[in-house]
Amino acid sequence: MKKSLLNTLKFLIYLSIGGFLMWFVYRNYDMQEIRATLNKGINYWWLLLSMLVGLASHFSRTIRWQMLIEPIEKKTHITNTFFAVMIGYFANLLIPRMGEISRCGVLSRYEKVSVSRLIGTVVVERLMDVIMLIICLLLVLALQFSVVTEFLFKNTDFSKFSNVFTSVWTYVVILVLILGVRFFKKWFSQTSPYIKLKGLWAKFSEGFLAVKNIKNKWLFVMHTIFIWIMYFLMIYVCFFAFEFTSHLTPLAGLSAFVLGSLGMVAPVQGGMGPWHFMVIATLQMYGVSENEGAAFALIVWSSINAMIVVLGIVSMIILPLINRHQADGQ
């Protein structure tokens, strides 16, 4: 009961933060003009194609996750793994960063595998995603340097960063943190929970190091590249759904995708607010008006996350049904 109440409270807090950020981003836009922009016509077939492209990326992620799990546990069933991935995405829309733990818990329940090892494999996945995001960012910087630098200087106050590094308090806080961590580590290593955590860490490490034992490393790499190409196409094909973005080039799509992905880092549901801001600001760099960019971000974000909500709910319904024989046998 307490856990459910706590999760509900977390959901409401994150939703409130996301709602505030959405309001903050859209507060100065003319909603009547945005509505009029949307009424000009949207080609929903392109939005549907974007959803199918997203589905392909999720399926590829499922196979890649299986490749990480197999060397340390066993080959999991494709259906259980896919539904666990989709439940994880759905959980992230409820409580940010909860999805990674949720999908491990779901798969562990139906496949009888170690949660700690699964979490280790998910950390590897996230590390691969960070590497791919950095590669995409470097690609945008190389191909669209003038656009990105204009965006950064227009939307970032670099004086705040310099103040952080010149302040004496910054180094005082760092020193206190280092001493505090060393003291806590020394004290904690003598407690009984440390022994239990040490065992869990060993299993986690097995999952994290599973990448070394993947049977087909090239296939793993190809899935990683494919996932991120699909992520890019999810945004780019949506350009053709609107008249005011249909003329934009793939490079514009890449810029919107990468800078929007940076907005997804914010701890709110689906990057609600920060993603919209980044995409709107990027589209402005390519001549799209503020209200048109705001309309684009609103519809595209909604369609992408609507797919996740539907598939997440369907997964939660179907998963127990296809594993009913397990429950009956217990």
C-alpha positions, 0 to 999 in steps of 0.5 A: 500500500505504501509503495503504491502511494509513493509511486502515485506521489512520484507520478504526480510530482513528475507530472506537475513538473512536466506540466509546468515546463510545458506551460513555460515553453508554450506560455508565450505562443498564440494558441489560436494561431497554433490551432489554425496551423494544425487546421491547415491540414496534417497528413496522418499517414506520415505520423503512422509511418513514424509510429511503425518506424518506432516499432521497428526500433523497439523490436531491434532493441528487444533483439539486442537486449536478448543478445546481452542476456543470453551469455549470462542467463539464457535466451529469453523468449522474444515475446516476453522480452518485447513486451517487457521493453514496451512496459519499460517505455510505458513506465518511463512515461509514468515515472522518469527512469523507472522503465529500466528497472520495470522491464528488468522486473517484468522479464525476471518474473516471466523468464526466471532470470536474475534482476541484478544481472538484467540491470547490468545489461540495461546499463550496457544498453544505456552506455551504447545509447550515450555513445550513439548520441555523442556520435550523432551530436558530433555528426551534427556539429560537423555537418551543421556547425553554423546552425548548432553554434547559432542555436547554442549562443542564442539559447545558452548563457555561458557566463553562468558556466564560467561563474561556476568554475571561478567560484571558491565555493565550487571547490569547497563543495567538491572537497567536502563531497570527496571527504564525505564519500571516503568517510561513508565508504569506510563506515559502510564497508563494516556493516552487514548490508554491505555484504549483501550489496557486494553479492548483488554487485557481483551479479550486476557486474556479470550483466554489465560485462556480458557485452564481452561474451556476445556471440555475434558482436557485429550484429550487436553493433548493427542493431545499435546503429539501426535503432538510432537510424530509426529514432532519426527517421521517427522525427524526419518522416514527420516533416512530410506530415506538415506543409511548413516542414515538408521542404526541410532536408535530412540534415535539418531532421538530424539536427532536430532529432539530436537536439531534441534527444538532449531535451529527453535527458530532463527527468520528466515524462517523455522529455515533456517541455524540454524536448518541445523547446529544443525542437521548436528552437531548432526548427526556427533555425531552419526558417520555421516560425515559432507557432508552426514549430510549436504545433509540430512539436506538440503533434509529433510528441503526442503521436510518438508517446501515444504509440508507447501508451497503447503498446505499454497497456497492451503488453501489460494485458497480453503478457500474463495471458501468454504466460498463463501456463507458468502460473498454472504450473506453480 
